[in-house]
Amino acid sequence: MKSIYQPILWGLFSLALFAGFSPPVTKTSIEGSWKCTKGNETWMLMAADGYCMVAHYDAAGKKFFKTFGGFQSVENGQLQLDYRFHSEDKRKTGNRDVFVWKAKGGHIESNISGAMNEWVKVGDANSEMTGIWRITQRKEGNDLREIQLAPRRTLKFLTNDRFQWAAINIETGEFSGTGGGTYTFENGVYTETIVFFSRDSSRVGMSLKFKDRLEGKNWVHTGLSSKGAPIYEVWSKTSNSER
């Protein structure tokens, strides 16, 4: 009897062990700025704090194609994106897509651009400016007006040397505009160089200087806009509910 039941018991024990076994989760870092180039066209992905923005443009031709973004996570070679906005399809807002995101030979292979392409890391996301900011105050005349949190909001995303802003509505999916490029912040001088702009391509290539300062979680932004109008704005680091 022993010789008959022993293999059966061992088989059941093995099945129990296998049923309770979960393969290890492998994570590939996405923090930072990533670039994919095809001819004159560029795809730029910025990721930090569980959020990302993706922009598609032609800097030399001063053409903007599209942008999208939202909450992201990467596990087991997959990038999960929960959309907060999409410039071409507002119906994607509140929905999810899953893309490939696999490390291979010093770069990333991903289909987030619509086809499988090579993405190269071009910047980090670990400075005090890194994060997603929301405009919370703006000076109008001599008064500093509070901008209350609402479905229609303007966010500005910074990694260590790149920025993108987006005016979105997280409830209706309406997209109002975006712009982005590179920046430096040294000795109280914040300088932006515009690489793409959805509303006015003539401003691509412009560099704008501002006198800025950080005050805790607030970023005080002062100077002149690309139209030459005076600016005094306060941007604040966001929580997930504000993004």
Secondary structure as UniProt FT lines:
FT   HELIX           2..19
FT   STRAND          32..38
FT   TURN            39..40
FT   STRAND          41..48
FT   TURN            49..50
FT   STRAND          51..58
FT   TURN            59..62
FT   STRAND          63..75
FT   TURN            76..77
FT   STRAND          78..86
FT   HELIX           90..92
FT   TURN            93..94
FT   STRAND          96..104
FT   TURN            105..106
FT   STRAND          107..110
FT   TURN            112..113
FT   STRAND          117..123
FT   TURN            128..129
FT   STRAND          131..140
FT   TURN            141..142
FT   STRAND          143..146
FT   STRAND          152..158
FT   STRAND          162..169
FT   TURN            170..172
FT   STRAND          175..186
FT   TURN            187..188
FT   STRAND          189..197
FT   HELIX           201..203
FT   TURN            204..205
FT   STRAND          207..215
FT   TURN            216..217
FT   STRAND          218..224
FT   TURN            226..227
FT   STRAND          230..237
FT   HELIX           240..242
//
